[in-house]
Amino acid sequence: ARDARTARDARTARDARTGRDQRTGRAVGRELAERAEARLTDAVRADLERARGDIVPGVPDEVMLTAMAGWTQLFGMVSFELFGQFNNVVEARAEFFDQQMELTADVIGL
């Protein structure tokens, strides 16, 4: 995987090629997080509070939701690679991983 600066540079280059504005991805991610936050049940809010714990106190629920979405997507991609779930399905693994992480970054508003 690339470091954060290289990934950001790649997204900027892609956006310039496609005419996409990076701010659009952040706006969409923020909107999705706000919609999800509005539907949270008390039980899920309690889970988010517990997950926040002492690590990131004071972080809003919508930020926790997007961070956890990004984390689970990354975790899933790595697990699929480690346990052979992409065998005979995805040959261009590095490119596929990069594209999936770019999509995840867009969805969570990075």
C-alpha positions as CSV (number, residue, x, y, z in Angstrom):
1,A,0.0,0.0,0.0
2,R,1.1,3.5,-0.6
3,D,1.7,6.1,2.1
4,A,-0.9,8.7,2.8
5,R,0.9,11.4,0.7
6,T,1.2,9.3,-2.3
7,A,-2.4,8.2,-2.1
8,R,-3.6,11.8,-1.8
9,D,-1.4,12.8,-4.8
10,A,-2.9,9.9,-6.8
11,R,-6.5,11.0,-5.9
12,T,-5.6,14.6,-6.9
13,A,-4.2,13.4,-10.2
14,R,-7.3,11.2,-10.8
15,D,-9.6,14.1,-9.9
16,A,-7.8,16.4,-12.4
17,R,-8.1,13.7,-15.1
18,T,-11.8,13.1,-14.5
19,G,-12.8,16.6,-13.7
20,R,-14.0,15.4,-10.3
21,D,-13.7,17.9,-7.4
22,Q,-12.2,16.3,-4.2
23,R,-14.5,18.5,-2.2
24,T,-17.4,16.6,-3.7
25,G,-16.2,13.3,-2.1
26,R,-15.9,14.9,1.3
27,A,-19.3,16.5,1.0
28,V,-20.9,13.2,0.0
29,G,-19.1,11.4,2.9
30,R,-20.2,14.0,5.3
31,E,-23.8,13.8,4.0
32,L,-23.8,10.0,4.3
33,A,-22.4,10.2,7.8
34,E,-25.0,12.7,8.9
35,R,-27.8,10.6,7.5
36,A,-26.5,7.5,9.3
37,E,-26.0,9.4,12.5
38,A,-29.6,10.6,12.4
39,R,-30.8,7.0,12.3
40,L,-28.7,5.7,15.2
41,T,-30.5,3.8,17.9
42,D,-29.6,4.3,21.5
43,A,-28.0,0.9,21.6
44,V,-25.6,1.8,18.7
45,R,-24.9,5.1,20.3
46,A,-23.8,3.3,23.4
47,D,-21.6,1.0,21.4
48,L,-20.0,4.0,19.7
49,E,-19.4,5.6,23.1
50,R,-17.8,2.4,24.4
51,A,-15.6,2.2,21.2
52,R,-14.5,5.8,21.7
53,G,-13.4,5.1,25.3
54,D,-10.3,6.8,26.3
55,I,-8.8,6.8,22.9
56,V,-10.8,9.5,21.2
57,P,-13.1,11.1,23.7
58,G,-15.4,13.9,22.4
59,V,-15.3,12.7,18.8
60,P,-18.8,13.0,17.3
61,D,-20.9,9.9,16.4
62,E,-20.8,10.7,12.7
63,V,-17.0,10.8,12.8
64,M,-16.9,7.5,14.7
65,L,-19.2,6.0,12.1
66,T,-17.1,7.0,9.1
67,A,-13.9,6.0,10.9
68,M,-15.3,2.6,11.7
69,A,-16.6,2.2,8.2
70,G,-13.1,2.9,6.8
71,W,-11.4,0.6,9.3
72,T,-13.8,-2.3,8.6
73,Q,-13.3,-1.9,4.8
74,L,-9.5,-1.9,5.2
75,F,-9.6,-4.9,7.6
76,G,-11.9,-6.8,5.2
77,M,-9.6,-6.1,2.2
78,V,-6.5,-7.3,4.1
79,S,-8.3,-10.4,5.4
80,F,-9.5,-11.3,2.0
81,E,-6.0,-11.0,0.7
82,L,-4.4,-13.0,3.6
83,F,-7.0,-15.8,3.4
84,G,-7.0,-16.2,-0.4
85,Q,-10.5,-15.0,-1.0
86,F,-9.2,-13.1,-4.1
87,N,-7.5,-16.2,-5.6
88,N,-8.7,-16.9,-9.1
89,V,-10.9,-13.7,-9.0
90,V,-8.6,-10.7,-8.8
91,E,-5.2,-10.8,-10.5
92,A,-4.3,-7.1,-10.3
93,R,-4.4,-7.1,-6.5
94,A,-2.3,-4.0,-5.8
95,E,-4.4,-1.9,-8.3
96,F,-7.6,-3.4,-7.0
97,F,-6.6,-2.6,-3.4
98,D,-5.7,0.9,-4.3
99,Q,-9.0,1.5,-6.1
100,Q,-11.0,0.0,-3.2
101,M,-9.2,2.3,-0.7
102,E,-9.8,5.3,-3.0
103,L,-13.5,4.4,-3.0
104,T,-13.5,4.0,0.7
105,A,-11.7,7.4,1.2
106,D,-14.4,9.0,-1.0
107,V,-17.3,7.3,0.9
108,I,-15.9,8.3,4.3
109,G,-15.1,11.8,3.1
110,L,-11.3,11.9,3.0
